[in-house]
């Protein structure tokens, strides 16, 4: 599986990983890339938010983000269950913006398939 982390302002890919698909690879790769981003920040107190789809709405992942001082703007998965994303986060203005901006990540994959010849 290919994983990328992008800047939400511009959609620029800032980190990438390749892993074996095992059902947990996406969240584990995300935690590694978030940790890299946290270490790359000049100021340890700078706020980092993470926009992600419903596949990341797992209690363990949300708690890991909060331990790394990352605000998880993860889409709430409420299909027959309770979301792990706190309602205080989901009701914020920043959360709504992150949910719109998280779609920018698809542009990198689109480029790789059309220009980068990864579709073959």
N, CA, C and O atoms as CSV, one atom per row, in Angstrom:
chain,resi,resn,atom,element,x,y,z
A,1,UNK,N,N,0.842,-1.173,0.000
A,1,UNK,CA,C,0.000,0.000,0.000
A,1,UNK,C,C,0.885,1.232,0.000
A,1,UNK,O,O,1.943,1.254,0.627
A,2,UNK,N,N,0.436,2.258,-0.713
A,2,UNK,CA,C,1.132,3.532,-0.698
A,2,UNK,C,C,0.396,4.512,0.195
A,2,UNK,O,O,-0.832,4.596,0.146
A,3,UNK,N,N,1.131,5.252,1.006
A,3,UNK,CA,C,0.551,6.210,1.945
A,3,UNK,C,C,1.255,7.545,1.761
A,3,UNK,O,O,2.469,7.586,1.559
A,4,UNK,N,N,0.504,8.632,1.829
A,4,UNK,CA,C,1.118,9.951,1.760
A,4,UNK,C,C,0.546,10.856,2.840
A,4,UNK,O,O,-0.582,10.677,3.301
A,5,UNK,N,N,1.353,11.827,3.227
A,5,UNK,CA,C,0.944,12.883,4.145
A,5,UNK,C,C,1.127,14.183,3.375
A,5,UNK,O,O,2.199,14.437,2.825
A,6,UNK,N,N,0.087,15.004,3.335
A,6,UNK,CA,C,0.165,16.250,2.573
A,6,UNK,C,C,-0.075,17.456,3.464
A,6,UNK,O,O,-0.702,17.370,4.520
A,7,UNK,N,N,0.443,18.571,3.005
A,7,UNK,CA,C,0.162,19.860,3.618
A,7,UNK,C,C,-1.261,20.234,3.231
A,7,UNK,O,O,-1.612,20.180,2.052
A,8,UNK,N,N,-2.084,20.611,4.200
A,8,UNK,CA,C,-3.488,20.857,3.869
A,8,UNK,C,C,-3.729,22.217,3.218
A,8,UNK,O,O,-4.810,22.458,2.681
A,9,UNK,N,N,-2.753,23.095,3.258
A,9,UNK,CA,C,-2.939,24.379,2.588
A,9,UNK,C,C,-2.760,24.267,1.076
A,9,UNK,O,O,-3.491,24.900,0.315
A,10,UNK,N,N,-1.784,23.458,0.638
A,10,UNK,CA,C,-1.437,23.404,-0.773
A,10,UNK,C,C,-1.582,22.031,-1.415
A,10,UNK,O,O,-1.578,21.927,-2.642
A,11,UNK,N,N,-1.709,20.990,-0.623
A,11,UNK,CA,C,-1.806,19.642,-1.155
A,11,UNK,C,C,-0.451,19.050,-1.513
A,11,UNK,O,O,-0.387,18.010,-2.170
A,12,UNK,N,N,0.639,19.698,-1.089
A,12,UNK,CA,C,1.988,19.223,-1.373
A,12,UNK,C,C,2.289,17.984,-0.538
A,12,UNK,O,O,2.095,17.991,0.677
A,13,UNK,N,N,2.760,16.924,-1.183
A,13,UNK,CA,C,3.122,15.700,-0.466
A,13,UNK,C,C,4.392,15.976,0.337
A,13,UNK,O,O,5.417,16.350,-0.233
A,14,UNK,N,N,4.332,15.793,1.653
A,14,UNK,CA,C,5.475,16.063,2.527
A,14,UNK,C,C,6.091,14.789,3.096
A,14,UNK,O,O,7.187,14.832,3.656
A,15,UNK,N,N,5.401,13.655,2.960
A,15,UNK,CA,C,5.936,12.389,3.449
A,15,UNK,C,C,5.213,11.266,2.718
A,15,UNK,O,O,4.043,11.401,2.360
A,16,UNK,N,N,5.911,10.165,2.500
A,16,UNK,CA,C,5.307,9.008,1.829
A,16,UNK,C,C,5.888,7.726,2.410
A,16,UNK,O,O,7.028,7.698,2.872
A,17,UNK,N,N,5.093,6.680,2.380
A,17,UNK,CA,C,5.489,5.376,2.892
A,17,UNK,C,C,4.859,4.293,2.013
A,17,UNK,O,O,3.813,4.501,1.398
A,18,UNK,N,N,5.511,3.149,1.970
A,18,UNK,CA,C,4.957,1.959,1.326
A,18,UNK,C,C,4.963,0.855,2.377
A,18,UNK,O,O,5.981,0.609,3.025
A,19,UNK,N,N,3.815,0.189,2.540
A,19,UNK,CA,C,3.701,-0.874,3.539
A,19,UNK,C,C,2.966,-2.075,2.942
A,19,UNK,O,O,2.410,-1.996,1.846
A,20,UNK,N,N,2.972,-3.178,3.675
A,20,UNK,CA,C,2.170,-4.347,3.322
A,20,UNK,C,C,0.759,-4.141,3.851
A,20,UNK,O,O,0.582,-3.673,4.976
A,21,UNK,N,N,-0.229,-4.480,3.066
A,21,UNK,CA,C,-1.626,-4.355,3.481
A,21,UNK,C,C,-1.936,-5.426,4.523
A,21,UNK,O,O,-1.861,-6.620,4.233
A,22,UNK,N,N,-2.286,-4.995,5.737
A,22,UNK,CA,C,-2.598,-5.962,6.792
A,22,UNK,C,C,-3.796,-5.542,7.635
A,22,UNK,O,O,-4.069,-6.156,8.666
A,23,UNK,N,N,-4.507,-4.517,7.216
A,23,UNK,CA,C,-5.665,-4.060,7.980
A,23,UNK,C,C,-5.353,-2.954,8.966
A,23,UNK,O,O,-6.251,-2.235,9.403
A,24,UNK,N,N,-4.079,-2.814,9.321
A,24,UNK,CA,C,-3.664,-1.767,10.253
A,24,UNK,C,C,-2.613,-0.852,9.643
A,24,UNK,O,O,-2.202,0.126,10.267
A,25,UNK,N,N,-2.175,-1.165,8.428
A,25,UNK,CA,C,-1.060,-0.463,7.796
A,25,UNK,C,C,-1.313,1.033,7.654
A,25,UNK,O,O,-0.410,1.836,7.889
A,26,UNK,N,N,-2.524,1.417,7.274
A,26,UNK,CA,C,-2.810,2.845,7.076
A,26,UNK,C,C,-2.602,3.641,8.356
A,26,UNK,O,O,-1.924,4.668,8.347
A,27,UNK,N,N,-3.175,3.176,9.443
A,27,UNK,CA,C,-3.053,3.915,10.704
A,27,UNK,C,C,-1.622,3.897,11.239
A,27,UNK,O,O,-1.155,4.896,11.786
A,28,UNK,N,N,-0.926,2.773,11.087
A,28,UNK,CA,C,0.460,2.692,11.563
A,28,UNK,C,C,1.365,3.611,10.741
A,28,UNK,O,O,2.223,4.296,11.299
A,29,UNK,N,N,1.179,3.630,9.426
A,29,UNK,CA,C,1.968,4.525,8.574
A,29,UNK,C,C,1.657,5.981,8.912
A,29,UNK,O,O,2.555,6.823,8.935
A,30,UNK,N,N,0.386,6.272,9.174
A,30,UNK,CA,C,-0.001,7.638,9.529
A,30,UNK,C,C,0.678,8.079,10.819
A,30,UNK,O,O,1.159,9.209,10.912
A,31,UNK,N,N,0.721,7.199,11.812
A,31,UNK,CA,C,1.372,7.563,13.080
A,31,UNK,C,C,2.857,7.834,12.873
A,31,UNK,O,O,3.407,8.757,13.474
A,32,UNK,N,N,3.502,7.047,12.040
A,32,UNK,CA,C,4.928,7.266,11.750
A,32,UNK,C,C,5.139,8.604,11.051
A,32,UNK,O,O,6.047,9.358,11.399
A,33,UNK,N,N,4.298,8.892,10.067
A,33,UNK,CA,C,4.443,10.145,9.316
A,33,UNK,C,C,4.104,11.358,10.184
A,33,UNK,O,O,4.732,12.409,10.054
A,34,UNK,N,N,3.121,11.217,11.060
A,34,UNK,CA,C,2.777,12.308,11.980
A,34,UNK,C,C,3.944,12.570,12.927
A,34,UNK,O,O,4.286,13.721,13.195
A,35,UNK,N,N,4.547,11.509,13.428
A,35,UNK,CA,C,5.698,11.658,14.310
A,35,UNK,C,C,6.841,12.382,13.586
A,35,UNK,O,O,7.501,13.241,14.170
A,36,UNK,N,N,7.070,12.033,12.318
A,36,UNK,CA,C,8.080,12.726,11.515
A,36,UNK,C,C,7.750,14.211,11.389
A,36,UNK,O,O,8.632,15.059,11.521
A,37,UNK,N,N,6.479,14.524,11.134
A,37,UNK,CA,C,6.059,15.924,10.991
A,37,UNK,C,C,6.232,16.680,12.302
A,37,UNK,O,O,6.648,17.839,12.309
A,38,UNK,N,N,5.913,16.023,13.401
A,38,UNK,CA,C,6.070,16.654,14.719
A,38,UNK,C,C,7.547,16.958,14.976
A,38,UNK,O,O,7.875,18.028,15.490
A,39,UNK,N,N,8.435,16.034,14.627
A,39,UNK,CA,C,9.866,16.238,14.828
A,39,UNK,C,C,10.424,17.317,13.904
A,39,UNK,O,O,11.360,18.027,14.272
A,40,UNK,N,N,9.853,17.445,12.704
A,40,UNK,CA,C,10.332,18.446,11.743
A,40,UNK,C,C,9.889,19.864,12.110
A,40,UNK,O,O,10.477,20.838,11.640
A,41,UNK,N,N,8.864,19.982,12.941
A,41,UNK,CA,C,8.380,21.311,13.339
A,41,UNK,C,C,9.445,22.007,14.185
A,41,UNK,O,O,10.000,21.421,15.114
A,42,UNK,N,N,9.718,23.260,13.846
A,42,UNK,CA,C,10.718,24.022,14.592
A,42,UNK,C,C,10.314,24.229,16.046
A,42,UNK,O,O,11.157,24.229,16.944
A,43,UNK,N,N,9.023,24.403,16.264
A,43,UNK,CA,C,8.488,24.684,17.591
A,43,UNK,C,C,7.638,23.497,18.041
A,43,UNK,O,O,6.643,23.169,17.395
A,44,UNK,N,N,8.016,22.864,19.127
A,44,UNK,CA,C,7.291,21.686,19.620
A,44,UNK,C,C,5.864,22.008,20.053
A,44,UNK,O,O,5.033,21.107,20.172
A,45,UNK,N,N,5.575,23.285,20.288
A,45,UNK,CA,C,4.240,23.658,20.735
A,45,UNK,C,C,3.310,24.040,19.577
A,45,UNK,O,O,2.143,24.360,19.800
A,46,UNK,N,N,3.828,24.006,18.337
A,46,UNK,CA,C,3.007,24.377,17.191
A,46,UNK,C,C,1.838,23.396,17.053
A,46,UNK,O,O,2.001,22.189,17.232
A,47,UNK,N,N,0.668,23.933,16.735
A,47,UNK,CA,C,-0.522,23.091,16.593
A,47,UNK,C,C,-0.467,22.337,15.275
A,47,UNK,O,O,-0.222,22.924,14.221
A,48,UNK,N,N,-0.696,21.045,15.342
A,48,UNK,CA,C,-0.783,20.204,14.150
A,48,UNK,C,C,-2.167,19.568,14.153
A,48,UNK,O,O,-2.615,19.024,15.162
A,49,UNK,N,N,-2.838,19.648,13.000
A,49,UNK,CA,C,-4.126,18.975,12.848
A,49,UNK,C,C,-3.976,17.925,11.763
A,49,UNK,O,O,-3.139,18.054,10.870
A,50,UNK,N,N,-4.787,16.894,11.846
A,50,UNK,CA,C,-4.748,15.817,10.876
A,50,UNK,C,C,-6.137,15.587,10.320
A,50,UNK,O,O,-7.044,15.198,11.056
A,51,UNK,N,N,-6.314,15.821,9.034
A,51,UNK,CA,C,-7.573,15.516,8.367
A,51,UNK,C,C,-7.478,14.122,7.774
A,51,UNK,O,O,-6.504,13.815,7.086
A,52,UNK,N,N,-8.459,13.276,8.020
A,52,UNK,CA,C,-8.415,11.903,7.506
A,52,UNK,C,C,-9.834,11.375,7.315
A,52,UNK,O,O,-10.802,11.936,7.829
A,53,UNK,N,N,-9.929,10.275,6.556
A,53,UNK,CA,C,-11.248,9.700,6.284
A,53,UNK,C,C,-11.701,8.770,7.415
A,53,UNK,O,O,-11.014,8.611,8.424
A,54,UNK,N,N,-12.868,8.166,7.219
A,54,UNK,CA,C,-13.491,7.350,8.268
A,54,UNK,C,C,-12.672,6.137,8.677
A,54,UNK,O,O,-12.849,5.618,9.779
A,55,UNK,N,N,-11.793,5.683,7.825
A,55,UNK,CA,C,-10.972,4.522,8.141
A,55,UNK,C,C,-10.030,4.751,9.315
A,55,UNK,O,O,-9.515,3.797,9.897
A,56,UNK,N,N,-9.805,6.010,9.661
A,56,UNK,CA,C,-8.916,6.352,10.769
A,56,UNK,C,C,-9.674,6.593,12.074
A,56,UNK,O,O,-9.061,6.895,13.098
A,57,UNK,N,N,-10.989,6.463,12.044
A,57,UNK,CA,C,-11.818,6.688,13.234
A,57,UNK,C,C,-11.801,5.446,14.121
A,57,UNK,O,O,-12.767,4.686,14.182
A,58,UNK,N,N,-10.676,5.266,14.803
A,58,UNK,CA,C,-10.503,4.153,15.741
A,58,UNK,C,C,-9.966,4.738,17.044
A,58,UNK,O,O,-9.103,5.617,17.021
A,59,UNK,N,N,-10.459,4.267,18.153
A,59,UNK,CA,C,-10.101,4.811,19.458
A,59,UNK,C,C,-8.584,4.854,19.661
A,59,UNK,O,O,-8.041,5.853,20.131
A,60,UNK,N,N,-7.915,3.771,19.305
A,60,UNK,CA,C,-6.456,3.690,19.488
A,60,UNK,C,C,-5.735,4.767,18.679
A,60,UNK,O,O,-4.777,5.370,19.164
A,61,UNK,N,N,-6.191,5.011,17.449
A,61,UNK,CA,C,-5.540,6.017,16.597
A,61,UNK,C,C,-5.801,7.433,17.107
A,61,UNK,O,O,-4.892,8.263,17.135
A,62,UNK,N,N,-7.021,7.703,17.502
A,62,UNK,CA,C,-7.372,9.030,18.031
A,62,UNK,C,C,-6.561,9.323,19.288
A,62,UNK,O,O,-6.045,10.429,19.451
A,63,UNK,N,N,-6.447,8.344,20.172
A,63,UNK,CA,C,-5.653,8.525,21.396
A,63,UNK,C,C,-4.177,8.738,21.073
A,63,UNK,O,O,-3.518,9.558,21.712
A,64,UNK,N,N,-3.650,8.006,20.086
A,64,UNK,CA,C,-2.248,8.169,19.690
A,64,UNK,C,C,-2.011,9.583,19.158
A,64,UNK,O,O,-0.982,10.191,19.454
A,65,UNK,N,N,-2.949,10.105,18.380
A,65,UNK,CA,C,-2.829,11.476,17.867
A,65,UNK,C,C,-2.788,12.470,19.023
A,65,UNK,O,O,-1.941,13.362,19.055
A,66,UNK,N,N,-3.694,12.313,19.955
A,66,UNK,CA,C,-3.756,13.238,21.078
A,66,UNK,C,C,-2.497,13.162,21.933
A,66,UNK,O,O,-2.062,14.181,22.470
A,67,UNK,N,N,-1.899,11.977,22.075
A,67,UNK,CA,C,-0.646,11.845,22.812
A,67,UNK,C,C,0.496,12.557,22.098
A,67,UNK,O,O,1.416,13.063,22.742
A,68,UNK,N,N,0.438,12.597,20.763
A,68,UNK,CA,C,1.465,13.289,19.983
A,68,UNK,C,C,1.166,14.787,19.838
A,68,UNK,O,O,1.855,15.499,19.107
A,69,UNK,N,N,0.134,15.252,20.542
A,69,UNK,CA,C,-0.303,16.642,20.489
A,69,UNK,C,C,-0.723,17.048,19.071
A,69,UNK,O,O,-0.366,18.114,18.571
A,70,UNK,N,N,-1.500,16.149,18.446
A,70,UNK,CA,C,-2.070,16.371,17.123
A,70,UNK,C,C,-3.583,16.326,17.276
A,70,UNK,O,O,-4.121,15.383,17.855
A,71,UNK,N,N,-4.269,17.332,16.764
A,71,UNK,CA,C,-5.729,17.366,16.830
A,71,UNK,C,C,-6.274,16.518,15.686
A,71,UNK,O,O,-6.058,16.850,14.520
A,72,UNK,N,N,-6.984,15.421,15.999
A,72,UNK,CA,C,-7.469,14.524,14.952
A,72,UNK,C,C,-8.767,15.020,14.308
A,72,UNK,O,O,-9.848,14.876,14.880
A,73,UNK,N,N,-8.649,15.595,13.133
A,73,UNK,CA,C,-9.819,16.012,12.364
A,73,UNK,C,C,-10.211,14.859,11.435
A,73,UNK,O,O,-10.208,14.997,10.212
A,74,UNK,N,N,-10.545,13.728,12.043
A,74,UNK,CA,C,-10.885,12.500,11.328
A,74,UNK,C,C,-12.392,12.459,11.113
A,74,UNK,O,O,-13.169,12.754,12.021
A,75,UNK,N,N,-12.796,12.089,9.899
A,75,UNK,CA,C,-14.227,11.980,9.608
A,75,UNK,C,C,-14.864,10.983,10.562
A,75,UNK,O,O,-14.336,9.892,10.775
A,76,UNK,N,N,-15.992,11.359,11.132
A,76,UNK,CA,C,-16.659,10.491,12.098
A,76,UNK,C,C,-17.360,9.333,11.389
A,76,UNK,O,O,-18.110,9.529,10.433
A,77,UNK,N,N,-17.098,8.130,11.880
A,77,UNK,CA,C,-17.753,6.936,11.371
A,77,UNK,C,C,-18.835,6.553,12.381
A,77,UNK,O,O,-18.546,5.959,13.420
A,78,UNK,N,N,-20.067,6.895,12.066
A,78,UNK,CA,C,-21.182,6.628,12.985
A,78,UNK,C,C,-22.128,5.569,12.430
A,78,UNK,O,O,-23.272,5.469,12.873
A,79,UNK,N,N,-21.668,4.785,11.475
A,79,UNK,CA,C,-22.489,3.725,10.875
A,79,UNK,C,C,-22.589,2.540,11.833
A,79,UNK,O,O,-21.746,1.643,11.821
A,80,UNK,N,N,-23.621,2.552,12.652
A,80,UNK,CA,C,-23.857,1.461,13.594
A,80,UNK,C,C,-22.919,1.447,14.786
A,80,UNK,O,O,-22.831,0.443,15.493
A,81,UNK,N,N,-22.218,2.544,15.016
A,81,UNK,CA,C,-21.297,2.612,16.155
A,81,UNK,C,C,-21.087,4.059,16.560
A,81,UNK,O,O,-21.529,4.989,15.885
A,82,UNK,N,N,-20.398,4.220,17.681
A,82,UNK,CA,C,-20.073,5.555,18.178
A,82,UNK,C,C,-18.683,5.940,17.680
A,82,UNK,O,O,-17.757,5.130,17.715
A,83,UNK,N,N,-18.547,7.155,17.226
A,83,UNK,CA,C,-17.266,7.648,16.724
A,83,UNK,C,C,-16.283,7.872,17.869
A,83,UNK,O,O,-16.679,8.247,18.973
A,84,UNK,N,N,-15.006,7.640,17.600
A,84,UNK,CA,C,-13.953,7.893,18.590
A,84,UNK,C,C,-13.549,9.369,18.609
A,84,UNK,O,O,-12.872,9.813,19.536
A,85,UNK,N,N,-13.961,10.128,17.590
A,85,UNK,CA,C,-13.629,11.549,17.516
A,85,UNK,C,C,-14.553,12.316,18.467
A,85,UNK,O,O,-15.775,12.247,18.338
A,86,UNK,N,N,-13.966,13.047,19.423
A,86,UNK,CA,C,-14.802,13.799,20.367
A,86,UNK,C,C,-15.686,14.828,19.651
A,86,UNK,O,O,-15.262,15.457,18.681
A,87,UNK,N,N,-16.902,14.986,20.137
A,87,UNK,CA,C,-17.834,15.948,19.537
A,87,UNK,C,C,-17.312,17.372,19.606
A,87,UNK,O,O,-17.639,18.188,18.744
A,88,UNK,N,N,-16.508,17.688,20.613
A,88,UNK,CA,C,-15.947,19.045,20.712
A,88,UNK,C,C,-15.027,19.340,19.524
A,88,UNK,O,O,-14.974,20.474,19.049
A,89,UNK,N,N,-14.314,18.335,19.051
A,89,UNK,CA,C,-13.455,18.516,17.878
A,89,UNK,C,C,-14.313,18.575,16.619
A,89,UNK,O,O,-14.117,19.449,15.775
A,90,UNK,N,N,-15.265,17.647,16.488
A,90,UNK,CA,C,-16.091,17.548,15.284
A,90,UNK,C,C,-16.981,18.763,15.059
A,90,UNK,O,O,-17.413,19.006,13.932
A,91,UNK,N,N,-17.257,19.518,16.093
A,91,UNK,CA,C,-18.130,20.684,15.930
A,91,UNK,C,C,-17.350,21.978,15.705
A,91,UNK,O,O,-17.947,23.050,15.609
A,92,UNK,N,N,-16.030,21.889,15.620
A,92,UNK,CA,C,-15.221,23.105,15.451
A,92,UNK,C,C,-15.171,23.552,13.991
A,92,UNK,O,O,-15.409,22.759,13.080
A,93,UNK,N,N,-14.862,24.819,13.785
A,93,UNK,CA,C,-14.745,25.391,12.448
A,93,UNK,C,C,-13.547,24.757,11.727
A,93,UNK,O,O,-13.627,24.449,10.538
A,94,UNK,N,N,-12.446,24.564,12.447
A,94,UNK,CA,C,-11.254,23.965,11.865
A,94,UNK,C,C,-11.496,22.562,11.342
A,94,UNK,O,O,-10.923,22.168,10.326
A,95,UNK,N,N,-12.340,21.806,12.029
A,95,UNK,CA,C,-12.683,20.445,11.612
A,95,UNK,C,C,-13.368,20.482,10.245
A,95,UNK,O,O,-13.040,19.688,9.362
A,96,UNK,N,N,-14.307,21.392,10.073
A,96,UNK,CA,C,-15.027,21.509,8.798
A,96,UNK,C,C,-14.066,21.858,7.665
A,96,UNK,O,O,-14.185,21.325,6.562
A,97,UNK,N,N,-13.127,22.740,7.931
A,97,UNK,CA,C,-12.134,23.109,6.920
A,97,UNK,C,C,-11.258,21.908,6.581
A,97,UNK,O,O,-10.996,21.642,5.408
A,98,UNK,N,N,-10.806,21.185,7.598
A,98,UNK,CA,C,-9.969,20.008,7.370
A,98,UNK,C,C,-10.693,18.950,6.551
A,98,UNK,O,O,-10.070,18.281,5.727
A,99,UNK,N,N,-11.987,18.787,6.761
A,99,UNK,CA,C,-12.743,17.794,6.004
A,99,UNK,C,C,-12.818,18.169,4.528
A,99,UNK,O,O,-12.873,17.286,3.672
A,100,UNK,N,N,-12.821,19.457,4.221
A,100,UNK,CA,C,-12.799,19.890,2.824
A,100,UNK,C,C,-11.404,19.729,2.233
A,100,UNK,O,O,-11.256,19.257,1.106
A,101,UNK,N,N,-10.388,20.117,2.982
A,101,UNK,CA,C,-9.011,20.108,2.494
A,101,UNK,C,C,-8.417,18.707,2.377
A,101,UNK,O,O,-7.486,18.506,1.597
A,102,UNK,N,N,-8.930,17.735,3.132
A,102,UNK,CA,C,-8.336,16.406,3.107
A,102,UNK,C,C,-8.441,15.755,1.738
A,102,UNK,O,O,-7.710,14.807,1.451
A,103,UNK,N,N,-9.315,16.232,0.906
A,103,UNK,CA,C,-9.479,15.681,-0.441
A,103,UNK,C,C,-8.314,16.049,-1.358
A,103,UNK,O,O,-8.153,15.453,-2.423
A,104,UNK,N,N,-7.501,17.026,-0.952
A,104,UNK,CA,C,-6.326,17.406,-1.743
A,104,UNK,C,C,-5.330,16.253,-1.882
A,104,UNK,O,O,-4.547,16.224,-2.830
A,105,UNK,N,N,-5.357,15.319,-0.956
A,105,UNK,CA,C,-4.415,14.200,-0.984
A,105,UNK,C,C,-4.588,13.360,-2.245
A,105,UNK,O,O,-3.638,12.728,-2.707
A,106,UNK,N,N,-5.787,13.352,-2.796
A,106,UNK,CA,C,-6.055,12.549,-3.993
A,106,UNK,C,C,-5.319,13.090,-5.218
A,106,UNK,O,O,-5.082,12.339,-6.164
A,107,UNK,N,N,-4.956,14.362,-5.225
A,107,UNK,CA,C,-4.271,14.942,-6.374
A,107,UNK,C,C,-2.905,14.295,-6.589
A,107,UNK,O,O,-2.498,14.078,-7.731
A,108,UNK,N,N,-2.200,13.989,-5.514
A,108,UNK,CA,C,-0.902,13.325,-5.635
A,108,UNK,C,C,-1.029,11.943,-6.249
A,108,UNK,O,O,-0.212,11.553,-7.084
A,109,UNK,N,N,-2.050,11.198,-5.839
A,109,UNK,CA,C,-2.271,9.874,-6.415
A,109,UNK,C,C,-2.707,9.985,-7.878
A,109,UNK,O,O,-2.317,9.162,-8.705
A,110,UNK,N,N,-3.512,10.995,-8.197
A,110,UNK,CA,C,-3.926,11.221,-9.584
A,110,UNK,C,C,-2.734,11.523,-10.478
A,110,UNK,O,O,-2.641,11.010,-11.593
A,111,UNK,N,N,-1.817,12.360,-9.985
A,111,UNK,CA,C,-0.616,12.677,-10.748
A,111,UNK,C,C,0.214,11.417,-10.975
A,111,UNK,O,O,0.687,11.177,-12.086
A,112,UNK,N,N,0.392,10.610,-9.928
A,112,UNK,CA,C,1.192,9.393,-10.030
A,112,UNK,C,C,0.614,8.439,-11.081
A,112,UNK,O,O,1.366,7.761,-11.781
A,113,UNK,N,N,-0.700,8.385,-11.193
A,113,UNK,CA,C,-1.331,7.479,-12.149
A,113,UNK,C,C,-1.283,8.014,-13.579
A,113,UNK,O,O,-1.056,7.246,-14.513
A,114,UNK,N,N,-1.495,9.318,-13.764
A,114,UNK,CA,C,-1.561,9.869,-15.111
A,114,UNK,C,C,-0.201,10.277,-15.663
A,114,UNK,O,O,0.123,9.952,-16.806
A,115,UNK,N,N,0.592,10.979,-14.875
A,115,UNK,CA,C,1.879,11.485,-15.345
A,115,UNK,C,C,3.012,10.552,-14.941
A,115,UNK,O,O,3.922,10.310,-15.734
A,116,UNK,N,N,2.971,10.033,-13.742
A,116,UNK,CA,C,4.050,9.205,-13.208
A,116,UNK,C,C,4.030,7.755,-13.645
A,116,UNK,O,O,4.886,6.979,-13.219
A,117,UNK,N,N,3.090,7.366,-14.474
A,117,UNK,CA,C,2.979,6.008,-15.029
A,117,UNK,C,C,2.851,4.921,-13.959
A,117,UNK,O,O,3.317,3.799,-14.159
A,118,UNK,N,N,2.224,5.246,-12.827
A,118,UNK,CA,C,2.014,4.240,-11.779
A,118,UNK,C,C,0.733,3.438,-11.986
A,118,UNK,O,O,0.460,2.514,-11.220
A,119,UNK,N,N,-0.045,3.766,-12.988
A,119,UNK,CA,C,-1.298,3.052,-13.235
A,119,UNK,C,C,-1.055,1.683,-13.860
A,119,UNK,O,O,-1.954,0.842,-13.889
A,120,UNK,N,N,0.138,1.464,-14.351
A,120,UNK,CA,C,0.428,0.199,-15.051
A,120,UNK,C,C,0.721,-0.922,-14.122
A,120,UNK,O,O,0.981,-2.040,-14.566
